[in-house]
Amino acid sequence: MTVIVRDLHADAPGDLEGFVRVRHLALPYMLCTPQSLAHDLAHMRPDAHYRPLVAVADGEVIGTAQVHLSHESAEPGQGNVNVYVHPEHTRRGAGTLLVRAAEEHLAAHGAVKLLAWVLDERGNRAFAERHGYKSSRSAHFLRLDLAGGTLPPLQDPPPGVELRRGSDFADDPRPLFELDAEATADEPSDVDYEFTDYEAWLAETWRHPLFDAELTSVAVVDGRPAAFSAARTDGGTRYGTVMTGTARAHRGRGLAKLAKNDSLHRARAAGYTEAFTGNDTGNGPMLAINRWFGYEVCATEVRYVRELG
């Protein structure tokens, strides 16, 4: 079997669908659709040098790589290499070819440090280490059975707090952008993210096909968003929260838990049967909140790092 690696083409027959199929088989805990991939290709900022790759054998996509620079970081030169191979097509060289092409692309655009998420399994970790990557932090994927599980009962907001939907901010999402930027800046991460480009956030987050403004819940204090739980959905039965956070001035009041519970209840009522989220393994407060909701760890991934030069 001859394996070739090339760019993902949104207009090539089967490319988007093949990429999604491999991603779902290798990483079923993250939402990905052909529409979301096409959107990323069209709207990722140019300075990200975004270049999704596919490994193809006998006309079938058997491996994928998401490749880009961390353009939201104040520290330049950080590249991302996330490689996933179809479970039935491992050990055929596809992963190595994808890593090599990704590294060459990022190095050509100034990357000096490469970051990769790797599932915490012996074969995957050994693969990363053979390619010169060293382990760093780790994170859990968590799953909640919305159809068969039991959610905590809904709670009334405390005095002075109002629960609203993300869609209520459709005319002016900037307050949500500002809250998202503040919460993201305090998330445990290898990358210091700085969201300063509102127009980029609108294109990459607010207008993203997976983002569900109707199921996103926002706790509002004195007319301003104070906490939120941002929802993504795949148009089928799968729902995910990609960020739950609180403004620094309002932390310790349980507002993030309030918003997330509201979103989960509405997602279940809308017919979603599985809920997914993710937390850094060192983020004890958020892991405790998710255990309270009934989430269970379904997989763990490890961040691997390689310094170039």
For each residue, the residues with C-beta under 8 A, 3 or more apart:
1: 57 58 92
2: 57
3: 55 56 57 62 63 92 93 94 97
4: 55 56 57 97
5: 53 54 55 56 63 94 97 98 101
6: 53 54 56
7: 51 52 53 54
8: 12 15 16 19 37 41 52 53 54 64
9: 12 15
10: 15 16 37 38 41 42
11:
12: 8 9 15
13:
14: 17 18 59 61
15: 8 9 10 12 18 19 54 61
16: 8 10 19 20 34 37 38
17: 14 20 21 34
18: 14 15 21 22 54 60 61
19: 8 15 16 22 23 32 34 37 52 54 61 64
20: 16 17 23 24 32 33 34 37
21: 17 18 24 25 61 86
22: 18 19 25 26 61 62 63 64 84 85 86
23: 19 20 26 27 30 32 64 84
24: 20 21 27 28 32
25: 21 22 28 86 87
26: 22 23 84 85 86 87 119
27: 23 24 30 84 119
28: 24 25
29: 141 143 276 278 298 299
30: 23 27 141 240 276
31: 36 210 232 233 234 238 240 276
32: 19 20 23 24 36 37 234
33: 20 36 37 209 210 234 235
34: 16 17 19 20 37 38
35: 38 39 209
36: 31 32 33 39 40 208 209 210
37: 8 10 16 19 20 32 33 34 40 41 52
38: 10 16 34 35 41 42
39: 35 36 42 43 207 208 209
40: 36 37 43 44 50 52 204
41: 8 10 37 38 44 50 52
42: 10 38 39
43: 39 40 203 204 207
44: 40 41 48 50 68 204
45: 48 50 71 197 200 204
46: 49
47: 69 71
48: 44 45 68 69 71
49: 46 68 69 105 106 109
50: 40 41 44 45 67 68
51: 7 67 68 102 105
52: 7 8 19 37 40 41 64 65 66 67
53: 5 6 7 8 64 65 67 98 101 102
54: 5 6 7 8 15 18 19 61 63 64 65
55: 3 4 5 61 62 63 64 65 85 94 95 97 98
56: 3 4 5 6 59 60 61 62
57: 1 2 3 4 60 62 89 92 94
58: 1
59: 14 56
60: 18 56 57
61: 14 15 18 19 21 22 54 55 56 64 86
62: 3 22 55 56 57 85 86 89 92 94
63: 3 5 22 54 55 83 84 85 86 89 94 95 97 98
64: 8 19 22 23 52 53 54 55 61 83 84 85 98
65: 52 53 54 55 81 82 83 84 98 99 101 102
66: 52 80 81 82
67: 50 51 52 53 79 80 81 82 102 105 106
68: 44 48 49 50 51 71 79 80
69: 47 48 49 77 78 79 80 106 109 110 111
70: 73 75 78 79 80 115 191 193
71: 45 47 48 68
72: 191 193 194 195
73: 70 76 78 191 192 193 194
74: 192 194
75: 70 78 191 192
76: 73 110
77: 69 110 111 112 113
78: 69 70 73 75 111 112 113 115 191
79: 67 68 69 70 102 106 107 109 111 113 114 115
80: 66 67 68 69 70 114 115 116
81: 65 66 67 99 102 103 106 114 115 116
82: 65 66 67 116 117
83: 63 64 65 95 98 99 102 116
84: 22 23 26 27 63 64 65
85: 22 26 55 62 63 64 89 90 94 95 98
86: 21 22 25 26 61 62 63 89 90
87: 25 26 90
88:
89: 57 62 63 85 86 92 94
90: 85 86 87 94 95 123
91:
92: 1 3 57 62 89
93: 3 96 97
94: 3 5 55 57 62 63 85 89 90 97 98
95: 55 63 83 85 90 98 99 127
96: 93 99 100 131
97: 3 4 5 55 63 93 94 100 101
98: 5 53 55 63 64 65 83 85 94 95 101 102
99: 65 81 83 95 96 102 103 131
100: 96 97 103 104
101: 5 53 65 97 98 104 105
102: 51 53 65 67 79 81 83 98 99 105 106
103: 81 99 100 106 107 114 308
104: 100 101 107 108
105: 49 51 67 101 102 108 109
106: 49 67 69 79 81 102 103 109 111 114
107: 79 103 104 110 111 308
108: 104 105
109: 49 69 79 105 106
110: 69 76 77 107
111: 69 77 78 79 106 107 114 308
112: 77 78 307 308 309
113: 77 78 79 305 306 307 308
114: 79 80 81 103 106 111 133 305 306 307 308
115: 70 78 79 80 81 190 191 303 304 305
116: 80 81 82 83 128 133 303 304 305 306
117: 82 139 301 302 303 304
118: 124 125 127 128 133 301 302 303 304
119: 26 27 124 299 300 301 302
120: 124 125 138 299 300 301 302
121: 124 125
122: 125 126
123: 90 126 127
124: 118 119 120 121 127 128
125: 118 120 121 122 128 129 135 302 304
126: 122 123 129 130
127: 95 118 123 124 130 131
128: 116 118 124 125 131 133 135 304
129: 125 126 132 133 134 135 304
130: 126 127
131: 96 99 127 128 306
132: 129 306
133: 114 116 118 128 129 304 305 306
134: 129 304 305 306
135: 125 128 129 302 303 304 305
136: 190 302 303 304 305
137: 188 190 280 281 282 302 303
138: 120 280 281 300 301 302 303
139: 117 278 279 280 281 300 301 303
140: 278 279 281 287 297 299 300
141: 29 30 276 277 278 297 298 299 300 301
142: 276 277 278 279 290 295 296 297 298
143: 29 274 275 276 295 296 298
144: 149 264 274 275 276 277 290 293 294 295 296
145: 148 149 273 274 294
146: 149 151 239 264 267 268 272 273 274 275
147: 268 273 274
148: 145
149: 144 145 146 294
150: 294
151: 146 261 264 265 268 293 294
152: 155 261 292 293
153:
154: 261 262 265
155: 152 258 261
156:
157: 161 162 163 219 258
158: 161 253
159:
160: 221 222
161: 157 158 219 220 221 226 255 258
162: 157 219 220 221
163: 157 217 218 219 220 258 259 262
164: 168 169 217 218 220
165: 168 213 214 215 216 217 218
166: 169 173 176 212 213 214 215 216 217 218 228 230 231
167: 170 213 214 216
168: 164 165 218
169: 164 166 172 173 175 176 213 218 225
170: 167 173 213
171:
172: 169 175
173: 166 169 170 176 177 202 206
174: 177 178 198
175: 169 172 178 179 224 225
176: 166 169 173 179 180 206 218 225 228
177: 173 174 180 181 195 198 201 202 205 206
178: 174 175 181 182 225
179: 175 176 182 183 225 226 227 228 245 247
180: 176 177 183 184 195 201 205 228 230 243 245
181: 177 178 184 185 194 195 196 201
182: 178 179 185 186 245 247 248
183: 179 180 186 187 228 243 245 246 247
184: 180 181 187 193 195 243 245
185: 181 182 192 193 194 195
186: 182 183 245 248
187: 183 184 193 245 280 283
188: 137 280 282 283
189: 192 193 280
190: 115 136 137 303 305
191: 70 72 73 75 78 115
192: 73 74 75 185 189
193: 70 72 73 184 185 187 189
194: 72 73 74 181 185
195: 72 177 180 181 184 185 201
196: 181
197: 45 200 201
198: 174 177 201 202
199: 202 203
200: 45 197 203 204
201: 177 180 181 195 197 198 204 205 206
202: 173 177 198 199 205 206 207
203: 43 199 200 206 207
204: 40 43 44 45 200 201 207 208
205: 177 180 201 202 208 211
206: 173 176 177 201 202 203 211 213
207: 39 43 202 203 204 211
208: 36 39 204 205 211 232
209: 33 35 36 39
210: 31 33 36 232 233 234
211: 205 206 207 208 216 230 231 232
212: 166 215 216 231 232 233 239
213: 165 166 167 169 170 206 216
214: 165 166 167
215: 165 166 212 231 233 239 263 266 267 270
216: 165 166 167 211 212 213 228 229 230 231 263
217: 163 164 165 166 228 229 231 259 260 262 263 266
218: 163 164 165 166 168 169 176 225 227 228 259
219: 157 161 162 163 225 226 227 228 246 250 255 256 258 259
220: 161 162 163 164 223 224 225 226
221: 160 161 162 224 226 250 255
222: 160
223: 220
224: 175 220 221
225: 169 175 176 178 179 218 219 220 228 247
226: 161 179 219 220 221 246 247 249 250 255
227: 179 218 219 244 245 246 247 250 255 256 258 259
228: 166 176 179 180 183 216 217 218 219 225 243 244 245 256 259
229: 216 217 241 243 244 256 259 260 262 263
230: 166 180 211 216 241 242 243 244
231: 166 211 212 215 216 217 239 240 241 242 263 267
232: 31 208 210 211 212 239 240 241 242
233: 31 210 212 215 238 239 240 267 272
234: 31 32 33 210 237 238
235: 33
236:
237: 234 271 272 273 274
238: 31 233 234 272 273 274 276
239: 146 212 215 231 232 233 267 272 274 275 276
240: 30 31 231 232 233 275 276 277
241: 229 230 231 232 244 260 263 275 276 277
242: 230 231 232 277
243: 180 183 184 228 229 230
244: 227 228 229 230 241 256 259 260 277 286 289
245: 179 180 182 183 184 186 187 227 228 256
246: 183 219 226 227 250 251 253 255 256
247: 179 182 183 225 226 227 250 251
248: 182 186 251
249: 226
250: 219 221 226 227 246 247 253 255
251: 246 247 248
252:
253: 158 246 250
254: 257 258
255: 161 219 221 226 227 246 250 258 259
256: 219 227 228 229 244 245 246 259 260 289
257: 254 260 261 289 292
258: 155 157 161 163 219 227 254 255 261 262
259: 163 217 218 219 227 228 229 244 255 256 262 263
260: 217 229 241 244 256 257 263 264 289 293
261: 151 152 154 155 257 258 264 265 293
262: 154 163 217 229 258 259 265 266
263: 215 216 217 229 231 241 259 260 266 267
264: 144 146 151 260 261 267 268 275 293
265: 151 154 261 262 268 269
266: 215 217 262 263 269 270
267: 146 215 231 233 239 263 264 270 272 275
268: 146 147 151 264 265 271 272
269: 265 266
270: 215 266 267
271: 237 268
272: 146 233 237 238 239 267 268 275
273: 145 146 147 237 238
274: 143 144 145 146 147 237 238 239
275: 143 144 146 239 240 241 264 267 272 295
276: 29 30 31 141 142 143 144 238 239 240 241
277: 141 142 144 240 241 242 244 290 295
278: 29 139 140 141 142
279: 139 140 142 283 286 287 290
280: 137 138 139 187 188 189 283
281: 137 138 139 140 287 300
282: 137 188
283: 187 188 279 280 286 287
284: 287 288
285: 288 289
286: 244 279 283 289 290
287: 140 279 281 283 284 290 291
288: 284 285 291 292
289: 244 256 257 260 285 286 292 293
290: 142 144 277 279 286 287 293 295
291: 287 288 294 295
292: 152 257 288 289
293: 144 151 152 260 261 264 289 290
294: 144 145 149 150 151 291
295: 142 143 144 275 277 290 291
296: 142 143 144
297: 140 141 142 300
298: 29 141 142 143
299: 29 119 120 140 141
300: 119 120 138 139 140 141 281 297
301: 117 118 119 120 138 139 141
302: 117 118 119 120 125 135 136 137 138
303: 115 116 117 118 135 136 137 138 139 190
304: 115 116 117 118 125 128 129 133 134 135 136
305: 113 114 115 116 133 134 135 136 190
306: 113 114 116 131 132 133 134
307: 112 113 114
308: 103 107 111 112 113 114
309: 112
